Amino acid sequence: MRPSHLELLPELLELLVFGLGSVLLSAAGVYIERFALLTVEGGQLALGAWVALMGVMAFYFAYLTVTEKFRPRFVRFVRTVTGP
């Protein structure tokens, strides 16, 4: 039996939150890495390295969000919609 659209709404919202969160974390990582590069080019190597590490952490959290939260829920959602 296929669920109604109203029953799927919470799962869709969950997918939206995790998908949008991973995109925002990736965009933040790109911005932070650019800032790190500009800081190093400006002659502040230690600060640039620290900022680059923060950018890598943003990318890592985006990756974890996709692999640990979004993908399993997306697979479960597709199986729910398409049926067994």
C-alpha positions, 0 to 999 in steps of 0.5 A, a space after each residue: 500500500 502506498 502512503 498518502 502525500 500527507 504521510 510523506 511530508 515529514 520525510 520530505 521535510 527531513 530530506 530537505 533539511 539534510 540536503 540543504 544543510 549539506 549544500 550550505 556546509 559545502 558552500 561555507 567550506 568553499 568560502 572559508 577555503 577562499 578566505 584561507 588562501 587570501 590570508 596566506 597570500 597576505 602573508 599570515 601563514 599560521 592564521 591561513 593554515 588554521 582557517 584552512 583547517 576550519 574549511 576542511 572541517 566544514 567539508 567533512 561535516 557536509 560529507 558526513 551529513 550526506 553519507 550518514 543522514 541524507 543518503 539512508 533517508 533518501 533510499 528509505 523514502 524511495 523504497 517507501 514511494 515505489 513499494 517493495 
